[in-house]
């Protein structure tokens, strides 16, 4: 049962591990996502992108990303946007869902998603925004993944069928993060764990 939507811990269990495409050494039984982070959109991006394209169809790569837009760090937004659109096209090509990094760029992310043809699911990872920001995203069909530093009001605004959970770079176990989410939702932790597992399975398999 996969619970942790996004982690950088290479030893994580029951998780989708965000891997460095240029240092991809998959371990048996583990799931990965690969992409060029928007912070690195101008740092050897061409080499990284070639590697991502080569790995996209690997059976242990279950998602494309993380990719996206960050207004506070990284390359100019125009360069990030071009790379983001390449990731959307690649995800469509290989039929795998997209993992999006989004920092103060929700409108630009929405515009790019609507502009590009797509037929795969998409999730915003590590969402920390408020309820006002999350509403248009859920209306557009995005899954929303919450980590250690989530906004409880925003969490309650997301339909239960679109909620995911992650550790990202946190040292907290995913079970602890889910327990905090359950408290904010006024639900038993076991029930939230079950729904998150079901949501992640649907995100990956679309059945």
Steps between C-alpha positions, in 0.01 A plus 500: 500500500657827383420793732778758459440689177834681491828447683867562438604217733647228281436235766133587555242223505144520363594820318562665166864605509595814310822392331788688345468394138876522446563269798213259459583162651161341573462257786276199455144549612517880520310766302651821363422830335751675274514855368700819485426721801415862409788620716731324254335618180820672383761275666588222257129473427560357152702209637249435776208520259656245265538265795141557614373420150707180497365391840136602459389157377697307765257265680602626845445864399133550584478881464668790321641785710545675709464787258320832517542868578663687788490880512744521791790289382661357191511598136282776350135393482509489120770230512312312773179519299660353188637208701166454678320473167756244381423292810125519435555376144727217620251390765233480230732311270581227752160506673632573848375763749674828570651627827503882524711734712313829537611807698287815464421409140158337524348710221791431265484127576128497429545693177772264377294193588197634315709610203675165453309193388501243777336171586691401815438591866699777664581567867641804677756374747574653839210745487529773767262761361168610640142403417463783248798376299403133512142542381571563127751215501251243629237632259748435218533140617841512666582266783650692793777345709563626852818466702616594847427874464145498367224756535210331679237725345631421152501128578134513601419678172626209288256218414603183681547322167774748397715495816850350507771505769879518488815529707706687236812588702338475844643268764148416619364160397212512254273348766560802725418744220182309419406503869532881504290523186238272656480726804445804276228310312339369823531147369660181633860468383433147370221630276718780360782253435259275310363781283848636423617156394194466276553848355863430421414169336242679283747779420756247378268257326192709409261211562 
